[in-house]
Structure formats: structure tokens, C-alpha cells
Amino acid sequence: MKAVHFGAGNIGRGFVGLLLHDAGYEVVFADVAEDLINRLKEADSYAVHEVGENPAVRTVDNFRALNSNAQEAELVSEIAAADIVTTAVGPHILKFVAPVIAKGIVAREPGRAPLQVMACENAINATDILAKEVAAQPGATAAALDGKAVFANTAVDRIVPNQEAGQGLDVTVETFYEWVIDRTAFGDAAPAIPGATFVDDLSPYIERKLFTVNTGHASAAYFGFEAGLEKISDAMADQDVAEDVRAVLEETKQLLVAKHGFSNDDQEAYVQKILVRFSNPYLPDTVNRVGRAPLRKLSRNERFIGPAAELAERGMVPEALLGAIAAALRFNDPADAEATELAGILASTSPADATERITGLAPGHPLFAAVATLVEERQAEMADTPAQSIT
């Protein structure tokens, strides 16, 4: 069995690639990072260090690597002969990997089992995004693709922090992981991946993960940044930050229980597990890394505005989520392009225009006025400290 995985970074090697390896697949890593690909080509194996409860060291071997820029023809051939294609490249990069995936699907021999394609990204229904991009490629007509591939959405969860210098190809990850896959896309031919969970309705699991793990993690980052703390575990050790994060997850818990029918006890247990994960002192995760890309995190269907908007639509005032949104608006890392862009929007537009542009909320939405107030307050702070408005 063979799997082609796009994205040979820490998540690709330490999560998806590891689980595919453990399921018995030969893994072909594809990436544009030439130095990384060359190191993988030269290596026989690498280690995944799982830290936290029940720590372990896992060895990954039986892999190959291709430069997806310089070795496109070889990559097309690998995809044409593969059983599975997965990605962990970031949702905005899917459009760049779609062309070669489309060529590989079209090149598959008639009668071969359909290629099983899964985008393992930190976004809702990322595989649908990839499928749309694949179908839009020249030559990827419905007739050319018919019966040659199936696309299944997934929800993935594993904290993989920035790595310490000198680790080489080895990766440090938390012990916990979750890979939930929509079973219905495969019919009776779902892939055998023992570490994955297959479900008939993925949407509750996607939102539970997004509105608990991602919302909570980003909240810890932004509250921790305001408190002047460096690591996520340090932020969670701060009583005030921990209480703020807990309050945010109490609100998202209310939404998830009401919307998807999770029991209150089950969701509370999930929240508690997540809080323990964030507090893991063995993960060298920083508030700046987790807080980066605030514009994406503040967008309409993402981890803050998404649940806060739904709570507002249900007649509730999401006080804790609004506090996290305010903290996100104050995130100020000159090394992060989106933080700089966010500051520029705040410095150059009216509160209403900035709110609509940043969050995607319509002015008539029940959450709009509360967020616009936070935006106006942040703009006033920036006016009092001009240096912040240009970082």
C-alpha cells in the first residue's frame, strides 16, 4: 500500500505521516522545501517523540520524498499508483497542490480502485476545498475524473509545536491525537487506518474540535500575550489567563451541546482534557506561534466569530468570547504578516468598516455592534500609542 502525503513539515512527519506509516503504508512525502526533501531522501528513518502522559518514541521508516516543484512528473506517477493522498500544507496552499493531484488522478489506469483523497487541514471541510480546486484544473473534466478518486473530509487534532533547534527530522508532539474521517465518502471501501476514527456525520466533530481546541488554544495565546508570557503552558499556569480560557470554553460548550446534542458531561470531559493538553509543560509552544495569523482566526466562520455569532443569534451575549476577540485585536507581533495587516486595517478604516472587513459580519448581525465597540476601543488605544499602529 502506498500513500502520497503533501507537506513534509512537523505535522506531516509527526502526525499524518506517522499514522499512515503505522497503518502499513509506504509514505511518499511531497514538499517544495528542497533542503527538507533532500534530508528525507538521505535518511532511513526519523523519530517522533510523544511527550506528556505515557511518553514514547516512535520510529518512522519506509518512506521516500519528492520535490513537488522539481519532480512533478515523478509525483504524478506516484499519485497515479497510490492508494491514498493526504495533505497537511495549510488550507490556503491547497490550490497550489491541486494541479499535480489532478494530473495524477487523470493518469490512473482504468479499473484501478479510486484514489482516496483527504485534506488534513485546520479548516472546516478542507477536502471539499481541495476537490473543488482539483475539478477546476485543465483536463480534469468530470469524465476524466469519474470513478478515479473519492474525497473525504476529515477533522484532525494534534499539537505539534515549533521544534527545538538541532532536532533534524525528528519531531516532538503531544501524546494526544485525533483524526476523524467521514466514512460515507468511501462506501464499503474505507481505508484501514487503525489510528483514525470513522464517522457517518463529521460536522459535529469538526465544530467540536474547532470551537474547543482551536478556540481555546488561540484564547490562551492572546490572553497570554497580553499578560507578557512566552509559552502556552506558562499562560495556562497563570490563574487569570486560565480562568479566561475556561470561561471561553464554557460558552462554546453551551453552543456545542445545544447545536449538536453532545451531552453536557461528555463535552465537559472533553474541555477538561483540552485544558490539560494546553498545560503540558513538555511542549515548547509559544503564544506568538499559536497567536499568529489573527486575521484568519478572526474571520467569519473561524474559532472566535463563528461560535460568538451563533450564540448571539440564539439571544446570548458571549462575554468571554468577546474578551478573547478583544485580546486578538491587541495581538501585536511585528514578525507576523497578518498581525501587521490587522494593525493596518485598524489604523486606516472606520470602526464599522474595520469590523466588517476583519470579521465578515454584516452590520445588521446581532454580534456586529459588540465587536465594532471592541474595534473602536482598540483603535483608540492605538491612537494613544502611535508606534503600535505601524508595527
TACORRA-V622183 format. One record per helix or strand. SS is the DSSP state (H for helix, E for strand). FROM is the first residue (numbers start at 0). LEN is the number of residues. Records with the same first field share a line. If there is no record, write none. Layout:
BEGIN
SS: FROM-LEN  FROM-LEN
END
This chain:
BEGIN
E: 1-5  25-6  45-6  55-5  62-5  83-4  114-5  148-3  153-4  170-4  177-5  196-3  230-1  285-1
H: 9-13  33-9  71-9  90-16  125-10  141-4  182-4  202-24  231-6  238-22  263-15  286-5  293-4  304-9  318-11  336-12  350-9  367-17  385-5
END
